[in-house]
Amino acid sequence: QVRLVESGGGLVQAGGSLRLSCIVSGRTFSSYVMAWFRQAPGKEREFVAAITRTGGATYYSDSVKGRFTISRDNAKNTVNLQMNSLNPEDTAVYYCAADPGSYGVRSVDTAYNYWGQGTQVTVSS
């Protein structure tokens, strides 16, 4: 059983920063493509960022590019999302997701088999 647990969400003022972390149970973390998605109230879940199995390549949505950084530590089974220059439009529940497949990095949520419970990020204006 693969379990993902996010942490690090909270309330921050516009322009501030937060760092989300996700720890993944199991021995095969390094075989997963990892990603972060988010879902704001009344909106569909959307792709935020993804990272390859080795951490050698990263991908971002246009809305967060240049402000967010995804990273991973395969020795600690963790993936992080450093979020800078936050604005109220970043308010959402943020989810960590794992893709054990072999199709490369994908930005659609249906590609990811395992999900965390989510962590709330609220950015006040």
PyMOL commands that set and color helices and strands:
alter all, ss='L'
color gray80, all
select helices_A, chain A and resi 29-31+88-90+109-111
alter helices_A, ss='H'
color red, helices_A
select strands_A, chain A and resi 4-7+10-13+18-24+33-39+46-51+58-60+68-73+78-83+92-99+114-115+119-124
alter strands_A, ss='S'
color yellow, strands_A
deselect
rebuild
show_as cartoon
